[in-house]
Amino acid sequence: MGRAKGPYPRELQATDMSKYKRPPQEIAEKPVFFIRHWWSGLVEWVEANKDHLLTGVLVIAVVILGLVVYKRYAATRTLEAWKQLGLAESAAQLEGAAARYEKTPVGPFLKLRLADQYVNTGQAEKALAIYSEMAAANDEFSERAEYSLGFAQETTGKFDDAKKTFEGLAAKGGFWGKSAQATLESQGERVAAYANLAAAKAAATAEAEGEKAEGTAAALMSPAATAPAATEAAGTPVSPGEKESRQGEELNTSGAPSEESRQAEQVQQEQTGAAGAPNAQGEDKPAGGASESNEQSQ
């Protein structure tokens, strides 16, 4: 047997190929009809509801525009907050910056720096409130705030509370946990340093009060202050002029009128008295003259 002619093998030449024929034209056009049908329906729906569609598009555009503007505004405020973090120095400036930019990502940094500034300026009680609030937040800044809280407690003399704070932070591990462990080991040295500082302050205060008391006593025991009292106590008579001069010196020392002004007033009073004296004598003379004439006539 020779080989069968044709493009197909012999076993396929007898196969019924009718099922592999091209489908009818109406079946092939069904997807096209489906697309055309729904597209025309969509066009009709858009034409019927074009006012509502236009309103929706405008609303979506406004929302997108608002989001863009808000993001730009938030970025600008964040940049300003970073600038304030670097420029603010005093506690008042940091208070204003922390209140204004509290909701920005820089807000926690501003609050921590404000609390540190409180500790440096002797306002540790305010710092304790900020550190405690941030330590209880359980966020990325809580461990740093807890570490600073321990130092603030030591500054106020609460060494037992500071020890508990450092122990709790050391148990958490991590960077701040290791730092707290090292700080806890050197707490005894800081306690001694704080005690020495308190003793030095007390000694300086006592010395200042002693010098003030010595100065007051020296002023009270000066010759100018003790001479009148010593003279009177000894029974030595003091002339009126000397007494007045001493009083004048005291008045001059206290800011009262000077001796010259007092003498001027005294001279003026004497002149006034002298001007009134002739009138009194003139009134008495006629009576005296009449009595003498009467005696002579008798």
C-alpha positions in Angstrom: 0.0 0.0 0.0 1.3 3.3 -0.9 1.1 6.5 1.1 -2.3 8.4 0.9 -2.2 11.6 -1.0 -3.5 14.8 0.6 -2.5 17.2 3.4 -4.0 15.0 6.1 -3.1 11.5 7.3 -5.2 8.6 6.1 -7.0 8.1 9.4 -8.3 11.7 9.4 -9.6 11.7 5.8 -12.6 9.7 6.8 -13.5 11.9 9.8 -16.7 14.0 9.7 -15.4 17.6 9.7 -18.9 19.2 9.7 -18.6 20.2 13.4 -15.4 22.2 12.6 -17.1 24.3 10.0 -17.4 28.1 10.4 -20.4 29.0 12.6 -23.4 30.8 11.0 -23.1 34.5 10.5 -25.8 35.4 13.1 -24.0 33.5 15.8 -20.7 35.3 15.0 -22.4 38.7 15.3 -23.9 38.2 18.8 -21.0 39.8 20.7 -21.1 42.8 18.4 -24.8 43.1 18.9 -24.4 42.9 22.7 -21.8 45.7 22.8 -23.8 47.9 20.5 -27.0 47.3 22.5 -25.5 48.2 25.8 -23.5 51.1 24.4 -26.6 52.7 23.0 -28.3 52.2 26.3 -25.5 53.9 28.1 -25.6 56.8 25.7 -29.3 57.2 26.3 -28.9 57.0 30.1 -26.1 59.7 30.0 -28.3 62.0 27.9 -31.2 61.6 30.3 -29.1 62.2 33.4 -26.5 64.6 32.1 -27.4 67.3 34.8 -26.8 64.8 37.6 -23.6 63.5 36.1 -22.3 67.1 35.7 -23.0 67.8 39.3 -21.3 64.7 40.4 -18.2 65.4 38.3 -18.0 68.9 39.8 -18.3 67.5 43.3 -15.5 65.0 42.7 -13.3 67.8 41.2 -13.9 70.0 44.3 -13.1 67.2 46.7 -9.9 66.4 44.8 -8.9 70.0 44.7 -9.6 70.4 48.5 -7.4 67.4 49.2 -4.6 68.9 47.2 -4.9 72.2 48.9 -5.0 70.6 52.4 -1.9 68.5 51.7 0.0 71.6 50.6 -1.2 73.5 53.7 -0.2 70.6 56.0 3.2 70.5 54.4 3.6 74.2 54.8 2.7 74.1 58.5 5.0 71.1 59.1 7.9 73.1 57.5 7.1 76.1 59.8 7.0 73.8 62.8 10.5 72.5 62.0 11.7 76.1 61.7 10.2 77.0 65.1 11.8 73.9 66.6 15.2 75.2 65.6 14.7 78.9 66.3 12.8 78.9 69.6 15.0 79.2 72.7 13.0 80.5 75.7 10.2 78.5 77.4 7.6 81.1 76.3 8.6 80.7 72.6 8.4 76.9 72.9 5.0 77.1 74.6 3.6 79.1 71.8 5.1 76.8 69.1 3.9 73.7 70.9 0.4 75.0 71.2 0.3 76.2 67.6 1.8 73.1 65.9 0.6 70.4 68.3 -1.3 68.5 65.5 1.7 68.4 63.1 4.3 65.7 63.0 6.7 68.1 64.8 4.3 68.5 67.8 5.9 65.8 70.0 9.4 67.1 69.4 8.3 70.6 70.4 6.7 69.2 73.6 9.8 67.3 74.5 12.0 70.3 74.0 9.6 72.4 76.0 9.8 70.0 78.9 13.6 69.9 78.7 13.6 73.7 78.9 11.4 73.6 82.0 13.9 71.3 83.7 16.8 73.6 82.8 15.0 76.7 84.1 14.0 75.2 87.4 10.4 74.4 86.5 10.6 70.7 86.9 7.0 70.3 88.1 5.7 71.5 84.7 8.1 69.1 83.0 6.8 66.2 85.0 3.3 66.7 83.7 4.5 66.8 80.0 6.7 63.7 80.4 4.1 61.7 82.2 1.5 62.5 79.5 3.8 61.5 76.7 5.1 58.4 78.4 1.5 57.1 78.8 0.8 57.5 75.1 2.7 54.3 74.1 3.9 55.7 70.8 7.4 56.2 69.3 8.1 59.0 71.7 6.9 57.3 74.9 10.2 55.7 75.9 12.2 58.8 75.4 9.7 60.7 77.5 9.9 58.1 80.2 13.6 58.3 80.3 13.5 62.1 80.7 10.8 61.6 83.3 13.2 59.8 85.5 15.7 62.6 85.4 13.0 65.2 86.2 11.9 63.1 89.2 15.5 63.2 90.5 15.7 66.9 90.0 12.6 67.4 92.3 14.1 65.0 94.9 11.9 62.0 94.1 14.7 59.5 93.9 12.5 56.4 94.7 10.1 57.3 91.9 13.0 57.9 89.5 14.4 54.5 90.4 11.1 52.8 89.6 10.8 54.7 86.3 14.3 53.6 85.2 13.7 50.0 86.3 10.5 49.8 84.3 12.2 51.3 81.2 15.2 49.0 81.6 12.9 46.0 81.6 11.6 46.9 78.1 15.0 46.6 76.5 16.0 48.4 73.4 18.0 51.6 73.1 16.3 53.5 75.9 16.1 50.4 78.1 19.9 50.0 77.9 20.3 53.7 78.6 18.0 53.5 81.6 20.0 50.5 82.9 23.3 52.5 82.7 21.6 55.5 84.3 20.2 53.3 87.1 23.7 52.0 88.0 25.0 55.6 88.4 22.1 56.9 90.4 24.0 56.8 93.7 26.5 59.2 92.4 23.8 61.6 91.4 22.0 61.4 94.7 25.3 62.3 96.5 25.8 65.2 94.0 22.3 66.5 94.7 22.9 66.3 98.4 26.1 68.3 98.2 24.4 70.9 96.0 21.6 71.3 98.5 24.1 71.6 101.4 26.1 74.3 99.4 22.9 76.2 98.8 21.9 76.1 102.4 25.4 77.3 103.5 25.3 80.1 101.0 21.9 81.2 102.2 22.9 81.1 105.8 26.1 83.1 105.1 24.1 85.8 103.2 21.6 86.1 106.1 24.5 86.3 108.6 26.1 89.1 106.6 22.8 90.9 106.4 22.3 90.6 110.2 25.8 91.9 110.8 25.3 94.9 108.6 22.1 95.7 110.4 23.7 95.4 113.8 26.7 97.6 112.7 24.3 100.3 111.5 22.4 100.2 114.8 25.7 100.3 116.8 27.2 103.3 114.9 28.3 106.4 116.9 25.7 108.6 115.3 23.0 106.3 116.4 24.2 105.4 119.9 25.6 108.8 121.1 22.2 110.4 122.1 21.1 107.2 123.9 24.4 106.8 125.6 24.5 110.4 126.8 21.0 110.3 128.2 21.6 106.9 129.8 24.7 108.3 131.5 22.7 111.2 132.9 24.8 113.8 131.1 22.6 116.9 130.5 22.2 117.7 126.8 21.6 121.3 125.9 18.5 122.2 123.8 20.7 123.5 121.0 22.7 120.3 120.8 19.5 118.3 120.9 18.0 120.3 118.1 21.1 120.0 116.0 21.1 116.2 116.4 17.4 116.2 115.5 18.3 118.3 112.4 21.0 115.8 111.4 18.5 113.0 111.8 16.0 114.8 109.6 18.6 115.5 107.0 19.6 111.9 107.0 16.0 110.7 106.5 15.3 113.2 103.8 13.4 115.8 106.0 13.9 119.6 105.6 17.5 120.8 106.1 18.9 122.9 109.0 19.1 126.0 106.8 15.5 125.9 105.9 14.5 125.3 109.5 16.5 128.3 110.6 15.0 130.5 107.9 11.5 129.6 109.1 12.5 130.4 112.7 13.9 133.8 111.7 10.7 134.5 109.8 8.6 133.6 112.9 10.8 135.9 115.1 10.3 138.8 112.6 6.6 138.3 112.6 6.5 138.3 116.4 8.7 141.5 116.5 6.3 143.2 114.1 3.3 142.5 116.4 5.1 143.5 119.6 5.0 147.4 119.1 1.3 147.3 118.6 0.9 145.7 122.0 3.2 148.2 123.6 1.5 151.1 121.9 -1.8 150.1 123.3 -0.3 149.9 126.8 1.4 153.3 126.6 -1.6 155.5 126.6 -2.9 153.8 129.7 0.5 154.2 131.4 0.8 157.9 130.3 -2.7 158.8 131.7 -1.9 157.3 135.0 1.4 159.3 135.2 -0.4 162.6 134.4 -3.0 161.9 136.9 -0.4 161.3 139.6 1.4 164.6 138.7 -1.8 166.6 138.8 -2.6 165.2 142.2 
